[in-house]
Amino acid sequence: MGLFDKIFNKKKKVVDFPPKPKWKPNLPINLNLILEKSKYYTGEKLQLAVFEFGTIIIFSERVTDIISSALQTLDKIYNFHPDFNPREMDDGNYLIEYSQPAFTIVFKDEIEKYWSYIDENHLDGICTDEVLINGNGEHNVFDKIGKICLYGRSKMFMDAQNPKVVLTFDNLNK
């Protein structure tokens, strides 16, 4: 502690970096369906890696080591600012896109079945000291799509904190 800290009994705030949300969704995850939908959304034209909690990394250009490259990409999202952008797909599912070539899928059926859980917990999906501004300029006020995004992004954070690639797809190797 510095001299002024001792005099004024101030304690330094410990910065938790990268910031993470409290929310760790515990709903069932169908990794095979995630892989199938990812292949559908990308036209089966890209290499893919699926992490344990459903985060998908895509590669538009061939990589020789999908797992290592996926870990590097997820680390770039996690250690930067994990901005996100929702995209409603033609089948009613939501793709939560990140700053790197990656996304999380939140299924339409999942939203309908677990809406009360998502609605009740979405604010725990905000990271420490994070302020998110919606399209109306409001801070940390979320409509249905915003709540869905926080749910999907929370799963990405779980993957980033303990990354495990569980499925891959390599259509470029043919």
C-alpha positions in Angstrom: 0.0 0.0 0.0 1.1 3.5 -0.7 1.6 6.2 1.9 -1.8 7.9 1.1 -3.5 4.6 1.1 -2.2 4.0 4.6 -3.2 7.5 5.8 -6.7 7.4 4.3 -7.1 3.6 4.7 -8.0 3.2 1.1 -7.8 -0.3 -0.4 -7.1 -0.7 -4.1 -9.8 -2.2 -6.1 -8.8 -5.5 -7.6 -9.5 -5.5 -11.3 -10.9 -8.7 -12.7 -9.7 -9.0 -16.2 -11.0 -10.0 -18.5 -14.4 -9.1 -17.0 -16.9 -11.9 -16.9 -20.6 -12.1 -16.1 -21.9 -14.0 -13.0 -24.4 -15.9 -15.2 -23.4 -19.5 -16.0 -26.4 -20.9 -17.8 -27.1 -24.5 -16.9 -29.6 -25.5 -19.5 -29.2 -28.6 -21.7 -26.9 -28.1 -24.8 -27.3 -30.2 -27.9 -23.8 -30.0 -29.4 -24.7 -32.2 -32.4 -27.6 -29.9 -33.3 -25.3 -26.9 -32.9 -22.9 -28.5 -35.3 -25.6 -29.3 -37.8 -27.1 -25.8 -37.7 -23.6 -24.3 -38.0 -23.0 -26.3 -41.1 -26.4 -25.3 -42.5 -25.8 -21.6 -41.8 -22.3 -21.7 -43.5 -23.4 -23.8 -46.4 -21.0 -26.5 -45.3 -18.3 -24.4 -46.9 -16.2 -23.5 -43.9 -14.1 -25.3 -41.3 -15.8 -25.2 -37.9 -15.0 -25.8 -34.2 -17.7 -26.2 -31.5 -16.8 -25.6 -27.9 -18.3 -27.4 -24.9 -20.9 -24.8 -24.2 -21.8 -24.2 -27.8 -19.6 -21.4 -29.1 -18.7 -21.9 -32.8 -15.6 -20.7 -34.4 -15.5 -20.5 -38.2 -12.6 -20.3 -40.7 -13.2 -18.8 -44.1 -9.7 -19.8 -45.1 -8.1 -23.1 -44.5 -6.3 -23.7 -41.2 -4.1 -26.7 -40.6 -5.0 -27.1 -37.0 -8.6 -26.3 -36.3 -8.4 -26.8 -32.5 -5.4 -24.6 -32.0 -6.8 -21.9 -34.3 -10.2 -22.0 -32.6 -8.6 -21.6 -29.2 -6.6 -18.6 -30.4 -9.8 -17.0 -31.9 -11.8 -17.5 -28.8 -9.0 -16.0 -26.7 -9.0 -12.9 -28.9 -12.7 -12.4 -28.3 -12.4 -13.0 -24.5 -9.3 -10.8 -24.0 -10.7 -7.9 -26.0 -14.2 -6.6 -25.6 -16.8 -9.3 -26.3 -19.1 -7.2 -28.4 -22.0 -9.0 -29.9 -24.5 -8.6 -32.7 -27.7 -10.6 -33.0 -29.0 -12.0 -36.3 -32.3 -13.7 -36.6 -32.0 -16.7 -39.0 -34.5 -18.0 -41.5 -35.5 -20.8 -39.1 -36.3 -18.5 -36.2 -33.0 -19.2 -34.3 -30.7 -16.4 -33.2 -27.0 -16.2 -34.1 -25.0 -14.1 -31.6 -22.0 -12.9 -33.6 -18.8 -11.7 -32.0 -15.8 -9.4 -33.0 -14.0 -12.4 -34.4 -15.4 -15.1 -36.8 -17.5 -16.8 -34.1 -21.0 -17.1 -32.9 -23.4 -18.8 -30.5 -26.8 -20.1 -31.6 -29.8 -19.7 -29.4 -32.5 -21.9 -30.7 -36.1 -20.8 -31.1 -37.3 -23.8 -29.2 -34.8 -23.1 -26.4 -36.1 -19.5 -26.1 -39.8 -20.7 -25.9 -39.1 -23.5 -23.4 -36.8 -21.5 -21.1 -37.9 -17.9 -21.5 -38.7 -17.3 -17.8 -35.2 -18.5 -16.9 -33.6 -16.2 -19.5 -35.8 -13.3 -18.6 -35.1 -13.7 -14.8 -31.3 -14.1 -15.2 -30.3 -11.8 -18.1 -28.9 -9.0 -16.0 -26.4 -11.5 -14.5 -25.1 -11.8 -18.1 -23.6 -8.3 -17.9 -19.9 -8.2 -17.1 -18.5 -6.4 -14.1 -18.5 -2.6 -14.7 -20.0 -3.1 -18.2 -22.5 -0.7 -19.7 -24.3 -1.8 -22.8 -26.2 0.7 -24.8 -29.3 -0.5 -26.8 -30.6 1.0 -30.1 -32.6 3.6 -28.1 -29.5 4.9 -26.3 -30.6 3.3 -23.0 -28.0 1.8 -20.7 -28.4 -1.8 -19.6 -32.1 -1.9 -20.6 -32.8 -5.0 -22.7 -35.7 -6.0 -25.0 -36.3 -9.7 -25.7 -33.5 -9.9 -28.3 -31.0 -8.2 -25.9 -31.9 -10.8 -23.2 -31.4 -13.6 -25.7 -28.0 -12.2 -26.6 -26.9 -12.0 -23.0 -27.9 -15.6 -22.6 -25.9 -16.7 -25.6 -22.9 -14.6 -24.8 -22.8 -16.0 -21.2 -22.3 -19.4 -22.7 -19.4 -18.0 -24.8 -17.8 -16.7 -21.6 -18.1 -20.2 -20.1 -16.3 -21.6 -23.1 -13.6 -18.9 -23.0 -12.9 -19.5 -19.3 -12.3 -23.2 -19.7 -12.0 -23.8 -23.5 -12.6 -27.3 -24.8 -13.2 -28.0 -28.4 -15.6 -30.9 -28.6 -16.6 -31.1 -32.3 -15.0 -30.0 -35.6 -16.1 -30.0 -39.2 -13.6 -29.8 -42.0 -15.2 -29.6 -45.4 -12.2 -27.9 -46.9 -10.1 -31.1 -46.5 -11.9 -32.9 -49.4 
